Amino acid sequence: MNRARPRRSVIVALGAFLLAGSAAGAATGGEDAPVAFANSCAVEVQADFQRAVLLLHSFEYPESARIFGEILERESTCAMAFWGAAMSIWHPLWAPPSAAELDAGARLLAKAEGLETTPREAAYLDALRAFFSNRDPATHLERARAFEARMATLYQAHLDDPEAAIFYALSLLATADPRDKSYAQQFKAAGILSWVRESRPEHPGVLHYLIHSYDSPGLAHLALSAAETYASAAPDSAHAQHMPSHIFTRLGLWERSQASNLDSTRSAAAYTAHARLPGHYDEGLHGMDYSMYALLQMARDDEARDLLARLREIERSEPQNFKAAYTYAAAPARFELERRSWKAASQLELHPTSFPWEEFGWARSIHHFARGIGAARAGDLGAAGREAEAIESLQARLPPTTLPYWREEVQVHLDAVRSWILFAEGEVESALATASAAADREDAVDKHPVTPGEVLPARELYADMLAVGKQHERALAEYQRVLDGSPNRLNALLGAAASATAIGDRELAQRYYGVARSQTREGNRGRSGLSLAWASSR
C-alpha cells in the first residue's frame, strides 16, 4: 500500500495565508468568487475584506483578526471590519470566550455604533452584539442562542445573501446539544449549507461547516464529498488541510487522515515561521494528535514515536489554549495505551511543565486516566488508586463553564479507572457494572471536535474486561458496538477477532483479522494482538 504524499500546495510554504490569487478573485464579488461578502466599505479595502472573511470561514482566527485590524487602520469607518474583528474573537465550535475576550468583542462592536451601515450590515452587527452582550462566560449558551435567533431573522430577510445562510448554519452548529442524538440542529444546518452549495460549490464555509454538521457516527459518509473538496477550495491553511481528516477518521480511512494531517502540520509550521509567532501555531499541535491517532490505527509505531518526539520538542504553543492542552495530554497517552504498554502508560509525565495546566483540569484528567488504567492493568493497584483520587480532585475543581463533553469525560475517566481496580480486586460484577455505565455515559455525549476519538474508548475497555474474564460472546458484542461508531479501530478489530475465535467462529475472526491486516501492511506486525492477525494469514 503506497502512502499518500503531501499535496504540493503545502510544500509551497510561503503561499500559506497570502492567497493573492484567491483574494483578487474575491475582491470582484462576482458569482465565481470563493467568498463575496457584500459590504459598504471602501473599494480599496475590498480585496483584504474578502480574504479576511475567507480565512474566518476556515477558522484561521489570528490571521483574519490581523487583516480586519489592518483594514480599520486604513478606513476607521468600515463598520463591518469591526464586525469581522469581533467574529474573530468568538470561536463558535471550539471553546467559549473568556471574560477578557468578551470584553474585547464588546468594545470592538461599540466602536461601530453610529457608523453608516446598510440595514443588512446593521443586522449582522446586531446579531453579534447579542452574543457579546454579557461579560460573564457562564452565560455562553444563552448568548449563543440569542445570536442564533438574530441570525435566523437576518437569513430569512436576506435569502439572496449566501453569507447570511452560511453564518446562520454556523450558529446552529454552535448551539447544538452534544447529547441530542437526533442531530436536529446539525441536519438543519446541513440542509441550508447544501442549498447554498448548489450555487457556491467551492465556498470554504459551506464545505467546512458541512464537515462539522456530519462529524458524528453514522453520518460522516454524508460529508465525504465536502471533505474531498475542502482542502483545495479553502485557503492553504493548517485548519483547512486538517478538517477533511474529521470525516476520514470517522470512516476509518487512516491513510487519507494521515495525509491530511501531514499537510496540516507542515502548513502550521510554515505559518509559525511566516508570522514569527512566539510559539508553535496551535493548529499544528491539533493536527499532530489526529495524526497520532491515524498512525496508531495502522500500527505505524515508529512514525508515531517520531511524531511524539517532535511534539515533546515544542515547549510552547501559540496560543496556549484547549487545543494545545488536549494534544499535550492525549498524544502521549494514546501512544502507550493503543500499544497496550501498560507499565509505560502508568509512568507518563505531563509535558511541558511550563504549560498553564491549572486552566485545563479536564485535560489533566486524560493524563491521570492513562496513568490509572496503565497502573491497574499492570497490577499496581496502589498507583491506580492514587490516579483515581487525582481525577476526583480535578473533577471537584472544574469551573462551571466547563463544556458538557469534558465534564462527562472526567467522570468516565474516573469510573473506568475504578472499574479496573475493582476487577483486579476480584469484584467482577461491580467492575463490569461500573465499566458498562462508563461506556454508556461516554456514548451519550458527542465528542468535541478537538479529538479524533477518545484516548481509549470506555466501551472498548469494557469489552477488554469481558474478554479477560472469558465472557467472549458479550465481549464480541461490545467490540462490534465500538466498531459501529469507530470503523476500523485497530484494537477493537483485534479484540473482536480474538473473541470470535474463542467462541469458535473462525470465519468471522478471519474477516476482522483481514481488515486489521489490510491497514497494517506497513506497520509493526509484532505489536500486541496484531501478530495473531498476521499469523492467521499463513
C-alpha positions as CSV (number, residue, x, y, z in Angstrom):
1,M,0.0,0.0,0.0
2,N,1.5,3.3,-1.1
3,R,1.5,6.1,1.5
4,A,-0.2,9.2,0.3
5,R,2.1,12.1,-0.5
6,P,1.6,15.6,0.8
7,R,-0.1,18.0,-1.5
8,R,2.2,20.4,-3.4
9,S,0.3,23.4,-2.1
10,V,1.5,22.7,1.5
11,I,5.1,22.3,0.4
12,V,5.0,25.8,-1.1
13,A,5.2,27.2,2.5
14,L,5.3,30.9,1.7
15,G,1.9,30.6,0.0
16,A,0.2,29.9,3.2
17,F,-2.2,32.7,4.2
18,L,-1.1,35.0,1.4
19,L,-3.5,33.8,-1.3
20,A,-3.0,36.6,-3.7
21,G,-5.0,34.9,-6.4
22,S,-7.9,34.0,-4.2
23,A,-8.1,37.4,-2.8
24,A,-8.1,39.0,-6.2
25,G,-11.0,36.8,-7.3
26,A,-12.9,37.6,-4.1
27,A,-12.4,41.3,-4.5
28,T,-14.6,41.3,-7.6
29,G,-17.6,40.0,-5.6
30,G,-18.6,38.0,-8.7
31,E,-20.5,34.8,-8.8
32,D,-17.4,32.7,-9.2
33,A,-15.6,34.3,-6.3
34,P,-14.9,31.9,-3.4
35,V,-16.4,34.4,-1.0
36,A,-18.4,37.5,-1.9
37,F,-19.4,39.2,1.3
38,A,-21.2,42.4,0.3
39,N,-20.2,45.4,2.4
40,S,-20.2,49.2,2.1
41,C,-16.5,49.7,2.9
42,A,-14.2,51.5,0.5
43,V,-13.2,49.8,-2.7
44,E,-9.6,50.0,-1.7
45,V,-10.1,47.5,1.2
46,Q,-12.4,45.0,-0.6
47,A,-9.7,42.5,-1.6
48,D,-8.5,42.3,2.0
49,F,-12.0,42.2,3.4
50,Q,-13.0,39.2,1.3
51,R,-9.7,37.5,2.2
52,A,-10.4,38.0,5.9
53,V,-13.8,36.5,5.6
54,L,-12.4,33.6,3.6
55,L,-10.0,33.0,6.5
56,L,-12.7,33.4,9.0
57,H,-14.7,30.6,7.4
58,S,-11.6,28.4,7.8
59,F,-11.2,29.3,11.5
60,E,-7.9,31.0,10.8
61,Y,-8.8,33.5,13.5
62,P,-5.4,35.1,14.2
63,E,-4.9,35.9,10.6
64,S,-8.5,37.1,10.0
65,A,-8.2,39.4,13.1
66,R,-4.9,40.8,11.8
67,I,-6.4,41.7,8.4
68,F,-9.6,43.2,9.8
69,G,-7.3,45.3,12.1
70,E,-5.3,46.5,9.1
71,I,-8.5,47.4,7.3
72,L,-9.6,49.6,10.3
73,E,-6.2,51.3,10.3
74,R,-6.8,52.3,6.7
75,E,-10.6,53.0,7.0
76,S,-11.8,53.6,10.5
77,T,-15.4,54.0,9.4
78,C,-15.6,50.5,7.9
79,A,-18.3,49.2,10.4
80,M,-18.2,45.6,9.1
81,A,-14.5,45.4,9.8
82,F,-15.4,45.9,13.4
83,W,-17.9,43.0,13.0
84,G,-15.2,40.8,11.4
85,A,-12.6,41.6,14.2
86,A,-15.2,40.7,16.8
87,M,-16.2,37.5,15.0
88,S,-12.5,36.5,15.1
89,I,-12.7,36.6,18.8
90,W,-15.6,34.2,19.1
91,H,-14.8,30.6,18.0
92,P,-18.3,29.1,17.8
93,L,-17.3,25.4,17.6
94,W,-14.2,25.4,19.9
95,A,-14.3,27.0,23.3
96,P,-16.3,29.8,24.9
97,P,-14.5,33.2,25.1
98,S,-13.1,34.3,28.4
99,A,-14.4,37.3,30.2
100,A,-11.5,39.4,28.8
101,E,-12.3,38.2,25.2
102,L,-16.0,39.0,25.7
103,D,-15.0,42.5,26.8
104,A,-12.7,42.9,23.8
105,G,-15.5,41.9,21.4
106,A,-18.0,44.2,23.1
107,R,-15.6,47.1,22.8
108,L,-15.0,46.5,19.1
109,L,-18.7,46.5,18.4
110,A,-19.2,49.6,20.5
111,K,-16.8,51.4,18.1
112,A,-19.1,50.5,15.2
113,E,-22.0,52.3,16.8
114,G,-23.0,55.4,14.9
115,L,-21.1,54.5,11.8
116,E,-23.0,54.4,8.5
117,T,-24.3,51.0,7.6
118,T,-26.9,49.3,5.4
119,P,-29.9,47.7,7.0
120,R,-28.3,44.3,6.3
121,E,-25.0,45.3,7.9
122,A,-26.8,46.6,10.9
123,A,-28.5,43.2,11.3
124,Y,-25.1,41.5,11.3
125,L,-23.8,43.8,13.9
126,D,-27.0,43.5,16.0
127,A,-26.7,39.7,15.9
128,L,-23.1,39.8,17.1
129,R,-23.9,42.3,19.8
130,A,-26.4,39.8,21.2
131,F,-23.5,37.4,21.8
132,F,-21.2,40.0,23.3
133,S,-23.9,41.4,25.4
134,N,-22.6,40.0,28.7
135,R,-19.0,39.5,30.0
136,D,-19.9,36.5,32.1
137,P,-18.6,33.3,30.5
138,A,-21.2,31.3,32.4
139,T,-23.9,32.8,30.1
140,H,-22.3,31.5,27.0
141,L,-25.1,29.2,25.8
142,E,-27.8,31.9,26.4
143,R,-25.8,34.4,24.3
144,A,-25.0,31.9,21.6
145,R,-28.8,31.2,21.3
146,A,-29.5,34.9,21.1
147,F,-27.0,35.2,18.2
148,E,-28.7,32.2,16.5
149,A,-32.1,33.8,16.8
150,R,-31.0,37.0,15.3
151,M,-29.1,35.2,12.5
152,A,-32.3,33.3,11.7
153,T,-34.1,36.6,11.2
154,L,-31.3,38.0,9.1
155,Y,-31.2,34.9,7.0
156,Q,-34.9,34.9,6.3
157,A,-34.8,38.6,5.4
158,H,-31.9,38.2,3.0
159,L,-32.4,34.9,1.2
160,D,-30.3,36.3,-1.6
161,D,-27.3,36.6,0.7
162,P,-25.3,33.3,0.8
163,E,-23.2,34.6,3.7
164,A,-26.3,35.1,5.9
165,A,-27.2,31.5,5.2
166,I,-23.7,30.2,5.9
167,F,-23.2,32.1,9.2
168,Y,-26.7,31.1,10.3
169,A,-25.8,27.5,9.7
170,L,-22.7,28.0,11.8
171,S,-24.8,29.5,14.6
172,L,-27.0,26.3,14.6
173,L,-23.9,24.2,15.0
174,A,-22.7,26.4,17.8
175,T,-25.9,25.8,19.8
176,A,-26.3,22.1,19.1
177,D,-26.7,19.9,22.2
178,P,-24.0,17.2,22.2
179,R,-26.4,14.9,24.0
180,D,-29.1,15.2,21.3
181,K,-28.8,12.1,19.2
182,S,-31.4,13.2,16.7
183,Y,-28.9,15.7,15.4
184,A,-31.7,18.2,14.7
185,Q,-29.5,21.3,14.7
186,Q,-26.9,19.6,12.6
187,F,-29.3,18.4,10.0
188,K,-30.9,21.8,9.8
189,A,-27.5,23.4,9.2
190,A,-26.6,20.8,6.6
191,G,-29.8,21.4,4.7
192,I,-29.1,25.2,4.5
193,L,-25.5,24.6,3.5
194,S,-26.4,22.1,0.8
195,W,-28.8,24.6,-0.6
196,V,-26.1,27.3,-0.8
197,R,-23.6,24.7,-2.2
198,E,-25.8,24.5,-5.4
199,S,-24.7,28.0,-6.3
200,R,-21.4,28.2,-4.4
201,P,-19.9,24.6,-4.7
202,E,-16.4,25.7,-3.5
203,H,-17.3,28.1,-0.8
204,P,-15.0,27.3,2.1
205,G,-17.6,28.0,4.8
206,V,-20.1,25.7,3.1
207,L,-17.6,22.8,2.8
208,H,-16.1,23.4,6.3
209,Y,-19.5,23.5,8.1
210,L,-20.9,20.6,6.2
211,I,-18.0,18.5,7.6
212,H,-18.9,19.7,11.1
213,S,-22.6,19.0,10.5
214,Y,-21.9,15.4,9.8
215,D,-19.0,14.8,12.2
216,S,-20.9,12.0,14.1
217,P,-21.0,8.2,13.9
218,G,-23.3,7.1,11.1
219,L,-23.4,10.5,9.4
220,A,-19.8,11.0,8.3
221,H,-20.3,9.5,4.8
222,L,-22.7,12.3,4.0
223,A,-19.8,14.8,4.2
224,L,-17.3,12.7,2.2
225,S,-17.6,14.8,-0.9
226,A,-17.1,18.0,1.1
227,A,-14.1,16.5,2.8
228,E,-12.6,15.6,-0.6
229,T,-13.1,19.2,-1.9
230,Y,-12.5,21.5,1.1
231,A,-8.7,21.4,1.3
232,S,-8.3,22.6,-2.3
233,A,-11.2,25.1,-2.2
234,A,-10.1,26.7,1.1
235,P,-7.0,28.8,2.0
236,D,-3.8,26.9,2.2
237,S,-4.1,26.9,5.9
238,A,-3.4,24.4,8.6
239,H,-7.1,24.1,9.7
240,A,-8.3,23.7,6.1
241,Q,-5.8,21.0,5.4
242,H,-6.7,19.2,8.6
243,M,-10.6,19.3,8.5
244,P,-11.1,16.6,5.9
245,S,-9.5,14.2,8.4
246,H,-12.5,14.6,10.7
247,I,-14.5,12.6,8.1
248,F,-11.7,10.3,7.1
249,T,-11.2,9.4,10.8
250,R,-15.0,8.8,11.3
251,L,-14.9,6.4,8.3
252,G,-11.7,4.7,9.3
253,L,-9.8,5.9,6.2
254,W,-6.5,6.1,8.1
255,E,-4.1,6.7,5.1
256,R,-6.2,9.7,4.0
257,S,-6.4,11.0,7.5
258,Q,-2.7,10.8,8.0
259,A,-2.1,12.6,4.6
260,S,-4.4,15.5,5.6
261,N,-2.8,16.0,8.9
262,L,0.7,15.8,7.5
263,D,-0.3,18.6,5.2
264,S,-1.8,20.5,8.1
265,T,1.2,20.2,10.4
266,R,3.5,21.4,7.6
267,S,1.3,24.3,6.9
268,A,1.2,25.2,10.6
269,A,5.0,25.1,10.8
270,A,5.1,27.4,7.7
271,Y,2.7,29.9,9.4
272,T,4.6,29.8,12.7
273,A,7.7,30.9,10.8
274,H,6.0,33.4,8.5
275,A,4.1,35.1,11.2
276,R,7.0,35.0,13.6
277,L,4.9,33.6,16.4
278,P,6.4,33.3,19.9
279,G,5.3,29.6,20.0
280,H,4.2,26.9,17.6
281,Y,0.9,27.6,16.0
282,D,-1.7,25.6,17.9
283,E,-3.3,24.2,14.7
284,G,0.0,22.2,14.2
285,L,-0.5,20.5,17.6
286,H,-4.1,19.8,16.7
287,G,-3.0,18.0,13.5
288,M,-0.4,16.1,15.4
289,D,-3.0,14.5,17.7
290,Y,-5.1,13.4,14.8
291,S,-2.0,12.2,13.0
292,M,-1.0,10.2,16.1
293,Y,-4.4,8.5,16.2
294,A,-4.3,7.5,12.5
295,L,-0.7,6.2,12.7
296,L,-1.5,4.0,15.7
297,Q,-4.5,2.5,13.9
298,M,-2.1,1.5,11.1
299,A,0.4,0.2,13.7
300,R,3.0,2.6,12.2
301,D,4.5,2.8,15.6
302,D,8.0,4.0,14.6
303,E,6.4,7.0,12.9
304,A,4.2,7.6,15.9
305,R,7.2,7.5,18.2
306,D,9.0,10.1,16.0
307,L,5.9,12.3,16.0
308,L,5.8,12.1,19.8
309,A,9.4,13.2,19.9
310,R,8.6,16.2,17.7
311,L,5.7,17.1,20.0
312,R,8.0,17.0,23.1
313,E,10.3,19.5,21.4
314,I,7.5,22.0,21.3
315,E,7.7,23.8,24.6
316,R,5.2,26.5,23.8
317,S,2.1,26.8,21.6
318,E,0.6,30.0,20.3
319,P,-1.9,30.5,21.7
320,Q,-1.7,28.2,24.8
321,N,-5.3,27.0,24.6
322,F,-7.5,24.0,24.8
323,K,-6.1,22.5,21.5
324,A,-2.6,22.5,22.9
325,A,-3.8,21.2,26.3
326,Y,-5.6,18.3,24.6
327,T,-2.7,17.3,22.4
328,Y,-0.1,17.6,25.1
329,A,-2.2,15.3,27.3
330,A,-3.7,13.0,24.7
331,A,-1.0,12.2,22.2
332,P,1.5,10.6,24.7
333,A,-1.4,8.7,26.4
334,R,-2.6,7.4,23.0
335,F,0.9,6.2,22.1
336,E,1.2,4.0,25.2
337,L,-2.4,2.9,25.6
338,E,-3.1,1.9,22.0
339,R,0.0,-0.3,22.1
340,R,-1.1,-1.8,25.4
341,S,2.1,-0.6,27.0
342,W,0.5,-0.6,30.5
343,K,3.6,0.0,32.6
344,A,4.8,2.8,30.4
345,A,1.4,4.4,30.5
346,S,1.5,4.3,34.3
347,Q,4.7,6.3,34.2
348,L,3.7,9.1,31.8
349,E,4.8,12.6,32.8
350,L,2.8,15.7,31.9
351,H,4.7,17.9,29.4
352,P,5.6,20.7,29.1
353,T,5.8,21.7,32.7
354,S,5.6,25.4,31.8
355,F,2.1,24.9,30.2
356,P,-0.8,26.5,32.3
357,W,-2.3,23.2,33.2
358,E,-4.3,24.7,36.1
359,E,-6.6,26.2,33.5
360,F,-7.4,22.8,31.9
361,G,-8.4,20.3,34.5
362,W,-10.3,18.2,32.0
363,A,-7.1,17.7,30.0
364,R,-5.1,16.8,33.1
365,S,-7.8,14.2,33.7
366,I,-6.7,12.5,30.5
367,H,-3.2,12.2,31.8
368,H,-4.3,10.7,35.1
369,F,-6.7,8.4,33.3
370,A,-3.9,7.0,31.2
371,R,-1.7,6.5,34.2
372,G,-4.5,5.0,36.2
373,I,-5.5,2.5,33.5
374,G,-1.9,1.6,32.9
375,A,-1.2,1.0,36.6
376,A,-4.4,-1.0,37.1
377,R,-3.7,-3.3,34.1
378,A,-0.1,-3.6,35.1
379,G,-1.2,-4.8,38.6
380,D,-0.1,-1.7,40.6
381,L,-3.4,-1.1,42.4
382,G,-1.9,1.4,44.8
383,A,-0.8,3.7,42.0
384,A,-4.1,3.2,40.2
385,G,-5.9,4.3,43.3
386,R,-3.8,7.5,43.6
387,E,-4.6,8.3,40.0
388,A,-8.3,7.9,40.6
389,E,-8.0,10.2,43.6
390,A,-6.3,12.8,41.4
391,I,-9.1,12.6,38.8
392,E,-11.7,13.0,41.6
393,S,-9.8,16.1,42.9
394,L,-9.7,17.6,39.4
395,Q,-13.4,16.9,39.0
396,A,-14.3,18.8,42.2
397,R,-12.5,21.9,40.9
398,L,-13.9,22.0,37.3
399,P,-15.3,25.5,36.7
400,P,-19.0,25.9,35.9
401,T,-18.1,26.9,32.3
402,T,-16.6,23.5,31.5
403,L,-18.3,22.1,28.4
404,P,-20.6,19.1,28.9
405,Y,-18.4,16.8,26.9
406,W,-15.4,17.4,29.1
407,R,-17.4,17.2,32.3
408,E,-18.7,13.8,31.2
409,E,-15.3,12.6,30.1
410,V,-13.8,13.3,33.5
411,Q,-16.5,11.2,35.1
412,V,-15.9,8.5,32.5
413,H,-12.1,8.6,33.3
414,L,-12.8,8.2,37.0
415,D,-15.3,5.3,36.5
416,A,-13.0,3.5,34.0
417,V,-10.0,3.5,36.4
418,R,-12.2,2.5,39.4
419,S,-13.7,-0.4,37.3
420,W,-10.3,-1.9,36.6
421,I,-9.2,-1.6,40.2
422,L,-12.4,-3.4,41.2
423,F,-11.7,-6.1,38.6
424,A,-8.2,-6.7,39.8
425,E,-9.5,-7.0,43.4
426,G,-11.9,-9.7,42.3
427,E,-15.1,-7.6,42.5
428,V,-16.0,-8.7,39.0
429,E,-19.7,-7.9,38.9
430,S,-19.2,-4.4,40.4
431,A,-16.3,-3.9,38.0
432,L,-18.4,-4.8,34.9
433,A,-21.3,-2.7,36.1
434,T,-19.1,0.3,36.6
435,A,-17.3,-0.2,33.2
436,S,-20.6,-0.6,31.4
437,A,-22.0,2.6,33.0
438,A,-18.9,4.5,31.9
439,A,-19.3,3.3,28.3
440,D,-23.0,4.3,28.3
441,R,-22.1,7.7,29.7
442,E,-19.4,8.3,27.1
443,D,-21.7,7.2,24.2
444,A,-24.4,9.5,25.3
445,V,-22.4,12.7,24.5
446,D,-20.9,13.5,21.1
447,K,-17.2,14.2,21.2
448,H,-15.7,17.6,20.9
449,P,-14.2,18.5,17.5
450,V,-10.7,18.7,19.1
451,T,-10.5,15.0,19.4
452,P,-10.4,12.3,16.7
453,G,-11.7,9.9,19.2
454,E,-11.5,9.1,22.9
455,V,-8.0,8.4,24.1
456,L,-9.2,4.8,24.9
457,P,-13.0,4.3,24.4
458,A,-14.8,3.3,27.5
459,R,-16.7,0.7,25.6
460,E,-13.5,-0.9,24.3
461,L,-12.2,-1.0,27.9
462,Y,-15.5,-2.7,28.9
463,A,-15.1,-5.2,26.1
464,D,-11.5,-5.8,27.2
465,M,-12.7,-6.6,30.7
466,L,-15.3,-9.1,29.4
467,A,-12.6,-10.7,27.3
468,V,-10.2,-11.0,30.1
469,G,-13.0,-12.5,32.2
470,K,-13.6,-15.1,29.3
471,Q,-17.1,-13.8,28.6
472,H,-16.3,-13.9,24.9
473,E,-19.8,-13.6,23.4
474,R,-20.5,-10.5,25.4
475,A,-17.0,-9.1,24.6
476,L,-17.6,-9.6,20.9
477,A,-20.9,-7.7,21.0
478,E,-19.2,-4.8,22.7
479,Y,-16.3,-4.7,20.3
480,Q,-18.8,-4.7,17.5
481,R,-20.5,-1.7,19.1
482,V,-17.2,0.1,19.2
483,L,-16.7,-0.6,15.5
484,D,-20.2,0.6,14.6
485,G,-19.2,4.0,15.8
486,S,-15.5,3.9,15.0
487,P,-14.9,1.8,11.9
488,N,-11.5,0.1,11.5
489,R,-10.4,0.9,15.1
490,L,-7.5,-1.5,15.3
491,N,-7.7,-2.8,18.9
492,A,-11.5,-3.3,18.5
493,L,-10.9,-5.3,15.3
494,L,-8.3,-7.4,17.1
495,G,-10.5,-7.8,20.2
496,A,-13.5,-8.8,18.1
497,A,-11.3,-11.3,16.1
498,A,-9.9,-12.9,19.3
499,S,-13.4,-13.1,20.9
500,A,-14.8,-14.7,17.7
501,T,-12.0,-17.2,17.7
502,A,-12.7,-18.0,21.4
503,I,-16.4,-18.8,20.6
504,G,-15.4,-20.9,17.6
505,D,-16.5,-18.5,14.8
506,R,-13.3,-18.7,12.8
507,E,-14.9,-17.2,9.6
508,L,-15.9,-14.1,11.5
509,A,-12.5,-13.9,13.1
510,Q,-10.8,-14.1,9.8
511,R,-12.9,-11.2,8.5
512,Y,-11.8,-9.0,11.3
513,Y,-8.2,-10.1,11.1
514,G,-8.3,-9.5,7.3
515,V,-9.3,-5.8,7.9
516,A,-6.6,-5.5,10.5
517,R,-4.0,-6.8,8.1
518,S,-5.1,-4.6,5.3
519,Q,-4.5,-1.4,7.3
520,T,-1.3,-2.5,9.0
521,R,0.8,-3.7,6.0
522,E,3.4,-1.1,6.7
523,G,3.0,-1.3,10.4
524,N,4.6,-3.1,13.4
525,R,3.3,-6.6,12.9
526,G,4.7,-7.7,16.2
527,R,2.5,-5.4,18.2
528,S,0.4,-7.0,21.0
529,G,-2.5,-8.7,19.4
530,L,-1.6,-7.9,15.8
531,S,0.9,-10.8,15.5
532,L,-2.1,-13.2,15.7
533,A,-3.7,-11.4,12.8
534,W,-0.7,-11.9,10.6
535,A,0.0,-15.5,11.8
536,S,-3.6,-16.4,10.9
537,S,-3.0,-15.5,7.3
538,R,-0.5,-18.3,6.8
